[in-house]
């Protein structure tokens, strides 16, 4: 959705794991069906009153 086509990183999950810096456990958790995930996900919409809707701003930026 963000249009990211390439990511560069300096260290792998395997290299970071001994230091508690691996994201492998998070990916495994997110791969489970939502009802089976131990991690709580909460949708907290932010829509300041009087402000233009974020998706409308995004759509307008595409046409410029």
N, C-alpha and C positions, 0 to 999 in steps of 0.2 A: 504494500500500500504506500510505502514511503518512497518507492522508486530506487531503493538502494541496490546497486548492481555489483559492487565489489567491496570487500572488507579486508583489511590487512591487520595482522596481529603478530606480536613478537613472541609470545609464549603459548604453548598448547595447554589444554586442560590437564593432560598427564604431567606436565612440568609444574603446574600450579597446585595440583592436588596435595602434595606433601605439606603445603603451607596453608591448606584450607581455602584455596582460591580457585578451585575447579567449579565450573557451572554445570557439570555433567548431572549432578543430582537434581538440579532445577529443571533441566531439559527432560529428564526421566519422569519427574513429577507432572510436568505440563503435558506429557504424552498420554497420561492416563485420562479416562473419561472424567469430566468435571465433577461428577458425584463421588468419584473415588480419590480425588486429590485431597491431600492433607492440608495443603496451603489454601488459605482463605482468600478468595478474590472478591473485591467489592467494587461496584461501579459507582463512582462519585462524580456525576456530571458537574461541570463548572460552566455556568452560563450567566455571566454578569448582566443584570438588568440594564437595558438600553444599549447593549453592545451588539455588534453585528455577529451573527452566528458564525462559528469557526469554519464550518464546511462551506458556507456561502463565500467567505473570504478566500478559501482555497480555490473554489470554482472560479471566482473572479480572477485570481492570479494566473490561472491556466490560459485565459483568453487575452492576456496582455503580452 
